[in-house]
């Protein structure tokens, strides 16, 4: 079933919308959540919570791209779950990874107080435009590292590269992103 029909089911408050969403995007959602939590039970719970959140979000929202809308919901719920778990003193892989990601990307974005938790809509648009300009490998590495939180070693193995080559490529992409944002008037 295509996304438009699934969204229409949500608007009609038809419960088959959840089944169709799970059928089409269940594996994707599990991958997003597992990359953050590294715990199958927690990831499954987060995906289910994301479906409930999606049910509550549509209507009033009508997402242009269902996969992206749902992916963001799953990711945010999984990050919140991770933070909650980490606060309770559990040892969790993603604790280090989130800090590393913020350190790596920290010099690419303005340091305004509103930027601490979420990128503003304008910055997101610039980021999307920047990624469209990148070659396929740079885009895949960037999204793999900074959206899914995959470790450099895992990306290197997936793309037949050395970890140093991946790190260098990501470093250059970050420099290009910084220049891209500075050209558009952002002080970094």
KOLMARVEX-613308 format. One line per 5 residues: for each residue x, y, z of N, C-alpha, C. Coordinates in nm, 4 decimals. Layout:
<sites>
X:Y:Z:X:Y:Z:X:Y:Z; ...
</sites>
This chain:
<sites>
0.0847:-0.1174:0.0000:0.0000:0.0000:0.0000:0.0892:0.1236:0.0000; 0.0522:0.2251:-0.0772:0.1360:0.3444:-0.0821:0.1099:0.4353:0.0380; 0.2014:0.5273:0.0606:0.1955:0.6129:0.1793:0.0687:0.6964:0.1847; 0.0262:0.7486:0.0716:-0.0927:0.8331:0.0691:-0.2153:0.7574:0.1196; -0.2272:0.6315:0.0793:-0.3407:0.5497:0.1251:-0.3299:0.5201:0.2748
-0.2081:0.4966:0.3216:-0.1885:0.4726:0.4650:-0.2270:0.5977:0.5442; -0.1831:0.7129:0.4967:-0.2162:0.8389:0.5653:-0.3672:0.8610:0.5647; -0.4319:0.8288:0.4535:-0.5790:0.8406:0.4471:-0.6451:0.7511:0.5517; -0.5899:0.6309:0.5727:-0.6444:0.5423:0.6759:-0.6324:0.6059:0.8147; -0.5190:0.6715:0.8401:-0.5028:0.7419:0.9679:-0.6078:0.8516:0.9817
-0.6292:0.9272:0.8747:-0.7269:1.0361:0.8781:-0.8674:0.9832:0.9023; -0.8964:0.8633:0.8536:-1.0285:0.8024:0.8739:-1.0371:0.7329:1.0097; -0.9255:0.7311:1.0834:-0.9131:0.6649:1.2129:-0.9363:0.5146:1.2003; -0.8900:0.4591:1.0884:-0.9011:0.3161:1.0612:-0.7779:0.2465:1.1193; -0.7994:0.1518:1.2109:-0.6885:0.0856:1.2801:-0.5994:0.0024:1.1882
-0.6453:-0.0280:1.0684:-0.5581:-0.1001:0.9743:-0.4399:-0.0136:0.9314; -0.4473:0.1163:0.9574:-0.3357:0.2067:0.9262:-0.2086:0.1619:0.9987; -0.2248:0.1192:1.1241:-0.1086:0.0737:1.2023:-0.0517:-0.0536:1.1416; -0.1380:-0.1473:1.1054:-0.0915:-0.2734:1.0450:-0.0172:-0.2461:0.9149; -0.0734:-0.1601:0.8320:-0.0102:-0.1294:0.7029:0.1226:-0.0554:0.7230
0.1262:0.0320:0.8209:0.2505:0.1038:0.8514:0.3575:0.0056:0.8983; 0.3175:-0.0867:0.9866:0.4121:-0.1861:1.0367:0.4603:-0.2771:0.9240; 0.3700:-0.3150:0.8370:0.4064:-0.4021:0.7250:0.5089:-0.3336:0.6340; 0.4882:-0.2052:0.6100:0.5758:-0.1325:0.5176:0.7033:-0.0809:0.5848; 0.6924:-0.0334:0.7097:0.8059:0.0332:0.7735:0.8532:-0.0307:0.9040
0.7999:-0.1459:0.9405:0.8379:-0.2102:1.0665:0.9865:-0.2381:1.0778; 1.0450:-0.2952:0.9735:1.1884:-0.3271:0.9760:1.2728:-0.1999:0.9842; 1.2330:-0.0979:0.9088:1.3030:0.0303:0.9108:1.3006:0.0897:1.0519; 1.1831:0.0902:1.1135:1.1695:0.1459:1.2483:1.2548:0.0683:1.3492; 1.2548:-0.0634:1.3382:1.3356:-0.1458:1.4280:1.4838:-0.1160:1.4113
1.5273:-0.0963:1.2879:1.6677:-0.0639:1.2616:1.7060:0.0686:1.3248; 1.6203:0.1692:1.3094:1.6480:0.3008:1.3681:1.6600:0.2883:1.5196; 1.5637:0.2223:1.5811:1.5632:0.2102:1.7268:1.6794:0.1248:1.7782; 1.7057:0.0124:1.7116:1.8161:-0.0750:1.7546:1.9515:-0.0053:1.7444; 1.9684:0.0812:1.6440:2.0972:0.1496:1.6293:2.1230:0.2434:1.7465
2.0183:0.2838:1.8143:2.0326:0.3732:1.9299:2.0376:0.2942:2.0603; 1.9488:0.1971:2.0736:1.9336:0.1284:2.2019:2.0142:-0.0001:2.2169; 2.0364:-0.0715:2.1077:2.1075:-0.2001:2.1114:2.0427:-0.2970:2.2100; 1.9098:-0.2920:2.2154:1.8343:-0.3809:2.3022:1.7023:-0.4090:2.2312; 1.6823:-0.5347:2.1941:1.5672:-0.5719:2.1114:1.4335:-0.5412:2.1782
1.4214:-0.5706:2.3061:1.2949:-0.5459:2.3761:1.2642:-0.3966:2.3857; 1.3643:-0.3181:2.4215:1.3446:-0.1732:2.4289:1.3115:-0.1160:2.2912; 1.3803:-0.1649:2.1890:1.3552:-0.1165:2.0539:1.2126:-0.1483:2.0103; 1.1675:-0.2690:2.0410:1.0313:-0.3089:2.0048:0.9283:-0.2199:2.0752; 0.9530:-0.1902:2.2014:0.8636:-0.1017:2.2766:0.8616:0.0378:2.2161
0.9785:0.0873:2.1781:0.9869:0.2207:2.1183:0.9130:0.2261:1.9850; 0.9237:0.1209:1.9056:0.8524:0.1170:1.7777:0.7018:0.1192:1.8033; 0.6570:0.0416:1.9002:0.5137:0.0431:1.9333:0.4690:0.1800:1.9841; 0.5527:0.2424:2.0666:0.5216:0.3781:2.1134:0.5169:0.4759:1.9962; 0.6033:0.4538:1.8982:0.6054:0.5410:1.7802:0.4768:0.5266:1.6998
0.4261:0.4044:1.6887:0.2991:0.3845:1.6182:0.1859:0.4580:1.6900; 0.1848:0.4523:1.8230:0.0831:0.5244:1.8991:0.0976:0.6753:1.8773; 0.2206:0.7232:1.8811:0.2455:0.8650:1.8583:0.2023:0.9062:1.7171; 0.2289:0.8200:1.6207:0.1877:0.8464:1.4825:0.0352:0.8540:1.4756; -0.0324:0.7602:1.5416:-0.1787:0.7586:1.5463:-0.2323:0.8904:1.6037
-0.1650:0.9411:1.7080:-0.2080:1.0655:1.7718:-0.1685:1.1902:1.6920; -0.0717:1.1764:1.6017:-0.0225:1.2904:1.5237:-0.0971:1.3105:1.3920; -0.1524:1.2016:1.3399:-0.2240:1.2099:1.2125:-0.3703:1.1770:1.2393; -0.4667:1.2617:1.2222:-0.4523:1.4069:1.2133:-0.4081:1.4663:1.3470; -0.3698:1.5864:1.3569:-0.3867:1.6983:1.2665:-0.2795:1.7104:1.1589
-0.1625:1.6503:1.1789:-0.0556:1.6622:1.0791:-0.0830:1.5701:0.9608; -0.0394:1.6128:0.8455:-0.0445:1.5286:0.7264:0.0975:1.5295:0.6685; 0.1777:1.4294:0.7071:0.3189:1.4295:0.6645:0.3333:1.4175:0.5134; 0.4309:1.4891:0.4605:0.4601:1.4802:0.3174:0.5295:1.3485:0.2857; 0.6200:1.3073:0.3751:0.6926:1.1815:0.3569:0.6736:1.0998:0.4850
0.5905:0.9980:0.4767:0.5557:0.9177:0.5938:0.6781:0.8532:0.6562; 0.7674:0.7991:0.5738:0.8853:0.7307:0.6268:0.9715:0.8246:0.7114; 0.9933:0.9447:0.6626:1.0744:1.0418:0.7358:1.0052:1.0841:0.8644; 0.8765:1.1105:0.8560:0.7976:1.1508:0.9719:0.8031:1.0429:1.0794; 0.7787:0.9199:1.0405:0.7812:0.8069:1.1334:0.9225:0.7826:1.1862
1.0223:0.7906:1.0991:1.1613:0.7704:1.1411:1.2033:0.8687:1.2487; 1.1585:0.9925:1.2341:1.1935:1.0931:1.3339:1.1263:1.0628:1.4676; 1.0004:1.0200:1.4612:0.9292:0.9843:1.5840:1.0018:0.8692:1.6550; 1.0348:0.7632:1.5802:1.1032:0.6472:1.6387:1.2372:0.6889:1.6984; 1.3104:0.7680:1.6243:1.4421:0.8120:1.6695:1.4316:0.8919:1.7991
1.3384:0.9874:1.8047:1.3235:1.0695:1.9248:1.2797:0.9864:2.0450; 1.1866:0.8955:2.0235:1.1424:0.8088:2.1341:1.2581:0.7216:2.1818; 1.3358:0.6686:2.0883:1.4496:0.5826:2.1246:1.5565:0.6608:2.1993; 1.5834:0.7826:2.1560:1.6818:0.8656:2.2267:1.6325:0.8970:2.3670; 1.5043:0.9293:2.3796:1.4489:0.9557:2.5127:1.4567:0.8321:2.6013
1.4299:0.7154:2.5432:1.4404:0.5899:2.6194:1.5854:0.5699:2.6643; 1.6779:0.5961:2.5730:1.8191:0.5817:2.6074:1.8573:0.6733:2.7222; 1.8136:0.7990:2.7147:1.8449:0.8950:2.8207:1.7875:0.8493:2.9533; 1.6650:0.8009:2.9500:1.5999:0.7516:3.0711:1.6758:0.6326:3.1291; 1.7126:0.5393:3.0448:1.7878:0.4217:3.0888:1.9228:0.4623:3.1449
1.9893:0.5546:3.0766:2.1220:0.5990:3.1195:2.1134:0.6731:3.2528; 2.0094:0.7518:3.2712:1.9919:0.8245:3.3970:1.9749:0.7299:3.5141; 1.9167:0.6144:3.4878:1.8935:0.5176:3.5946:2.0183:0.4344:3.6252; 2.1293:0.4676:3.5609:2.2547:0.4031:3.5937:2.2852:0.2781:3.5145; 2.2051:0.2472:3.4126:2.2338:0.1302:3.3310:2.3473:0.1612:3.2349
2.4281:0.0632:3.2079:2.5370:0.0793:3.1126:2.4800:0.0612:2.9732; 2.4998:0.1603:2.8883:2.4392:0.1547:2.7556:2.5374:0.2074:2.6525; 2.5496:0.1377:2.5415:2.6440:0.1722:2.4360:2.6232:0.3137:2.3844; 2.4991:0.3537:2.3654:2.4709:0.4795:2.2980:2.5130:0.6003:2.3791; 2.5343:0.5862:2.5095:2.5742:0.7006:2.5921:2.7005:0.7638:2.5382
2.7984:0.6846:2.5075:2.9227:0.7366:2.4533:2.8999:0.7865:2.3116; 2.8256:0.7122:2.2348:2.8054:0.7465:2.0957:2.7376:0.8818:2.0797; 2.6342:0.9115:2.1597:2.5666:1.0402:2.1480:2.6616:1.1549:2.1801; 2.7436:1.1366:2.2834:2.8405:1.2398:2.3173:2.9412:1.2585:2.2036; 2.9883:1.1483:2.1468:3.0821:1.1577:2.0350:3.0191:1.2287:1.9165
2.8952:1.1951:1.8874:2.8286:1.2578:1.7735:2.8156:1.4079:1.7947; 2.7768:1.4491:1.9138:2.7636:1.5922:1.9408:2.8988:1.6611:1.9318; 3.0045:1.5950:1.9795:3.1381:1.6520:1.9684:3.1782:1.6669:1.8221; 3.1501:1.5642:1.7417:3.1886:1.5666:1.6012:3.1105:1.6720:1.5228; 2.9826:1.6855:1.5506:2.8996:1.7795:1.4762:2.8929:1.9170:1.5404
2.9410:1.9291:1.6617:2.9273:2.0538:1.7349:2.9811:2.1759:1.6639; 3.0885:2.1633:1.5892:3.1455:2.2796:1.5233:3.0795:2.3088:1.3885; 2.9760:2.2347:1.3535:2.9077:2.2564:1.2260:2.7827:2.3422:1.2398; 2.7363:2.3644:1.3621:2.6113:2.4355:1.3796:2.6299:2.5535:1.4723; 2.5505:2.6584:1.4532:2.5581:2.7735:1.5427:2.5336:2.7308:1.6862
2.5883:2.8058:1.7787:2.5797:2.7654:1.9189:2.4692:2.8390:1.9941; 2.3620:2.8786:1.9266:2.2486:2.9425:1.9932:2.1868:2.8469:2.0932; 2.1235:2.9011:2.1963:2.0609:2.8166:2.2977:1.9480:2.7326:2.2402; 1.8732:2.7853:2.1399:1.7628:2.7062:2.0829:1.8137:2.5848:2.0074; 1.9391:2.5783:1.9782:1.9921:2.4709:1.8949:2.0330:2.3497:1.9766
2.0222:2.3556:2.1056:2.0755:2.2459:2.1857:2.0038:2.1141:2.1640; 1.8718:2.1124:2.1530:1.8005:1.9854:2.1399:1.7616:1.9516:1.9973; 1.7143:2.0476:1.9231:1.6675:2.0233:1.7865:1.7228:2.1314:1.6962; 1.7481:2.0933:1.5713:1.7879:2.1925:1.4734:1.6657:2.2725:1.4344; 1.6851:2.4022:1.4111:1.5714:2.4820:1.3667:1.5317:2.4380:1.2264
1.4093:2.4714:1.1867:1.3604:2.4325:1.0544:1.4490:2.4852:0.9427; 1.4988:2.6055:0.9591:1.5839:2.6661:0.8561:1.7150:2.5889:0.8413; 1.7764:2.5522:0.9525:1.9019:2.4760:0.9487:1.8762:2.3402:0.8845; 1.7629:2.2772:0.9174:1.7313:2.1470:0.8577:1.7226:2.1579:0.7063; 1.6610:2.2645:0.6580:1.6508:2.2839:0.5127:1.7892:2.2980:0.4502
1.8771:2.3735:0.5162:2.0144:2.3886:0.4650:2.0890:2.2557:0.4677; 2.0674:2.1784:0.5726:2.1316:2.0475:0.5836:2.0837:1.9549:0.4716; 1.9537:1.9543:0.4464:1.8994:1.8709:0.3390:1.9553:1.9133:0.2034; 1.9624:2.0433:0.1793:2.0176:2.0935:0.0534:2.1648:2.0538:0.0408; 2.2379:2.0646:0.1514:2.3788:2.0266:0.1514:2.3953:1.8787:0.1172
2.3153:1.7942:0.1800:2.3266:1.6501:0.1560:2.2905:1.6139:0.0118; 2.1958:1.6851:-0.0471:2.1614:1.6591:-0.1882:2.2795:1.6888:-0.2807; 2.3663:1.7814:-0.2403:2.4824:1.8174:-0.3210:2.5968:1.7156:-0.3090; 2.5923:1.6328:-0.2066:2.7000:1.5363:-0.1816:2.6866:1.4142:-0.2714; 2.8001:1.3470:-0.2949:2.7911:1.2213:-0.3706:2.7258:1.1156:-0.2820
2.6841:1.0068:-0.3439:2.6066:0.9040:-0.2740:2.6809:0.8480:-0.1525; 2.8107:0.8223:-0.1657:2.8860:0.7636:-0.0548:2.8932:0.8601:0.0632; 2.9240:0.9865:0.0356:2.9300:1.0847:0.1442:2.7948:1.0955:0.2155; 2.6882:1.0962:0.1387:2.5535:1.1040:0.1954:2.5257:0.9826:0.2846; 2.5595:0.8631:0.2337:2.5350:0.7404:0.3113:2.6180:0.7384:0.4394
2.7434:0.7790:0.4302:2.8286:0.7815:0.5487:2.7766:0.8831:0.6508; 2.7398:1.0009:0.6032:2.6918:1.1069:0.6913:2.5638:1.0639:0.7628; 2.4683:1.0140:0.6878:2.3407:0.9706:0.7468:2.3624:0.8506:0.8387; 2.4465:0.7573:0.7954:2.4751:0.6407:0.8788:2.5359:0.6803:1.0122; 2.6268:0.7748:1.0088:2.6954:0.8167:1.1315:2.6092:0.9078:1.2176
2.5480:1.0095:1.1558:2.4841:1.1141:1.2345:2.3331:1.0996:1.2489; 2.2704:1.0134:1.1731:2.1277:0.9859:1.1953:2.1109:0.8539:1.2690; 2.1746:0.7490:1.2151:2.1590:0.6172:1.2756:2.2573:0.5921:1.3895; 2.3657:0.6702:1.3970:2.4617:0.6540:1.5052:2.5529:0.5338:1.4904; 2.5718:0.4856:1.3656:2.6593:0.3703:1.3451:2.8035:0.4078:1.3757
2.8775:0.3184:1.4389:3.0194:0.3439:1.4647:3.0986:0.3471:1.3341; 3.2082:0.4190:1.3351:3.2932:0.4321:1.2165:3.3372:0.2946:1.1663; 3.3731:0.2045:1.2587:3.4177:0.0703:1.2182:3.3101:-0.0043:1.1414; 3.1864:0.0088:1.1853:3.0754:-0.0585:1.1183:3.0512:0.0004:0.9788; 3.0615:0.1323:0.9660:3.0471:0.1959:0.8352:3.1601:0.1525:0.7419
3.2804:0.1461:0.7967:3.3956:0.1044:0.7156:3.3742:-0.0351:0.6607; 3.3292:-0.1250:0.7447:3.3047:-0.2624:0.7014:3.1932:-0.2684:0.5966; 3.0879:-0.1915:0.6179:2.9735:-0.1936:0.5264:3.0087:-0.1412:0.3877; 3.1019:-0.0465:0.3797:3.1350:0.0152:0.2512:3.2723:-0.0239:0.1986; 3.3337:-0.1248:0.2603:3.4624:-0.1750:0.2119:3.5738:-0.0717:0.2204
3.5759:0.0013:0.3306:3.6757:0.1061:0.3505:3.7495:0.0798:0.4819; 3.8565:0.1518:0.5035:3.9234:0.1459:0.6324:3.8556:0.2462:0.7255; 3.8620:0.2233:0.8554:3.8049:0.3210:0.9491:3.8662:0.4606:0.9319; 3.9962:0.4657:0.9042:4.0605:0.5965:0.8840:4.0037:0.6674:0.7617; 3.9764:0.5918:0.6548:3.9203:0.6523:0.5338:3.7801:0.7074:0.5613
3.7011:0.6342:0.6382:3.5661:0.6814:0.6740:3.5763:0.8073:0.7595; 3.6634:0.8040:0.8597:3.6800:0.9203:0.9480:3.7242:1.0428:0.8694; 3.8178:1.0248:0.7791:3.8665:1.1364:0.6987:3.7552:1.1919:0.6098; 3.6801:1.1028:0.5474:3.5689:1.1466:0.4618:3.4650:1.2236:0.5420; 3.4316:1.1724:0.6599:3.3345:1.2413:0.7456:3.3876:1.3772:0.7908
3.5152:1.3837:0.8211:3.5775:1.5106:0.8602:3.5653:1.6125:0.7476; 3.5942:1.5699:0.6259:3.5844:1.6613:0.5112:3.4402:1.7043:0.4858; 3.3475:1.6131:0.5024:3.2053:1.6475:0.4853:3.1639:1.7502:0.5910; 3.2102:1.7322:0.7137:3.1780:1.8289:0.8188:3.2361:1.9661:0.7873; 3.3598:1.9687:0.7352:3.4193:2.0969:0.6955:3.3373:2.1624:0.5843
3.2953:2.0830:0.4865:3.2127:2.1345:0.3774:3.0783:2.1853:0.4299; 3.0199:2.1127:0.5251:2.8930:2.1546:0.5841:2.9104:2.2877:0.6565; 3.0175:2.2981:0.7297:3.0444:2.4242:0.8002:3.0557:2.5394:0.7014; 3.1311:2.5198:0.5935:3.1459:2.6242:0.4908:3.0104:2.6555:0.4269; 2.9330:2.5526:0.4009:2.8000:2.5679:0.3406:2.7121:2.6576:0.4290
2.7136:2.6325:0.5596:2.6318:2.7115:0.6515:2.6856:2.8539:0.6666; 2.8171:2.8677:0.6690:2.8760:3.0016:0.6807:2.8441:3.0863:0.5583; 2.8418:3.0247:0.4399:2.8046:3.0967:0.3172:2.6618:3.1489:0.3248; 2.5799:3.0852:0.4045:2.4396:3.1234:0.4179:2.4159:3.2135:0.5388; 2.5251:3.2640:0.5958:2.5129:3.3653:0.6997:2.5139:3.3159:0.8436
2.5452:3.1895:0.8649:2.5493:3.1387:1.0020:2.6911:3.1531:1.0563; 2.7000:3.2112:1.1783:2.8309:3.2192:1.2452:2.8530:3.0907:1.3214; 2.9690:3.0287:1.2985:2.9962:2.9003:1.3620:3.1223:2.9106:1.4437
</sites>
